[in-house]
Amino acid sequence: MQTEIKTQIKEGLEGVLVTATALSEVDGGGGHLTIAGYPVEVATRDQRFEALCAQLWSAALNETIEPHEVEKCLGKQRAWAATQLGRMGEAVYAADGMDALRTSVSFVDVSGLAPWEACARLVASTAVFSAAWFSKKTGKPLLAPSPKLPHAADYLRLALGQDQLTPALENGINAYLVCISDHGLNASTFTARVIASTASDPVSSVVGAIGALKGPLHGGAPGPVLDMLEAIGRPENAISWLESQLAEGKRIMGMGHRIYRVRDPRASALESAVENLEKAGLHTKNLALAREVERTAREVLKKRHPNRSLEANVEFYTAVLLDALGLHRSQFSPTFAVGRMAGWTAHYLEQRRTGRLIRPDSIYNGKRFNIKA
Ligand code: COA
């Protein structure tokens, strides 16, 4: 009986279909990702972040929202978010970047705004709060947002504390935010949808998602990927370093994926974005090493798990790209949240418009005391 019941349980919900979405499609076998109708490599290369937000929110609401309206609104909302920084107390600045974001985003007031404008306020606030957290932590003065700039460029400007950015840096951060903006029912997006399904508010929905993203099995991996590259240092050290990690029962960060059985297409899109930085003359110190470590990790993992394909995931080249853009490793996961906020908010809207209370079932395997009531 117990065994029969156990086989019915899908512990990680693999393969369980719970909704339909017009936002993104993950094809794990083929290694394709479509975001708001575009292949991820095309979107990463050609789309502006605000256009992508407009497409996601339009698809979620089934109405047309123009990219120029989103661009204008994001600029206005970044300026608004800067007026809220006084509410972020010492506890926020003392915390880790994701904890700081989780707490500060929870103060965002979206009352009175149209649904997609509330989403824009959350996207803008995530960018400004994340940049402010790092400035304060490192004692750098925080620049004021520049509402006329594209959102991605203004975020990087604030996050680096550098007033002028080169076009290569602007394109690099835009490519990153677009690439990771949405990705099917990943753990944080599912969390956002579960909260939305209770008819709760959008702020609660995305705050829950930030908490889920923080975990090292999800969005907490890129910092450790950079640690790994630095610990390996030279290509010839890769094999012994990786094998000793596995011998200690540790996982190789940036490798493997729940859905993809081939290389994560976002790893390829972000690797191209790093190549573009290199072509523009930027020093991308970890690209060659990362390629070698990836190749070796694939081989080492293949030996251990011959029947399971474990390839590079998005976090592998996220670490290389964000490092090349000048961001500190403690800013990597918060920067993931800055981009993914576009997807979370769109899923919130879509779940509210089309979804149903998400309430799965469980099997009780605890004690039963034979006590008469
Ligand atoms: N390094 C070493 N072994 C790995 C691994 C990795 N990165 N990823 C998976 N494995 C191993 C597991 O230990 C497991 O081995 P076992 O069968 O001997 O227990 C086997 O491969 C199957 O893994 P499973 O736990 O079923 O995979 P999953 O679908 O639950 O995990 C991840 C997907 C992403 C959580 C997993 O690949 C991982 O932990 N990767 C590293 C963290 C990371 O990069 N996260 C970012 C994801 S975008």
Residues whose N, C-alpha, C, O or C-beta is under 5 A from the ligand:
A	BS01	COA	P216 L217 H218 A221 K250 R251 I252 M253 G254 M255 G256 H257 R258 H305 N313 V314 E315
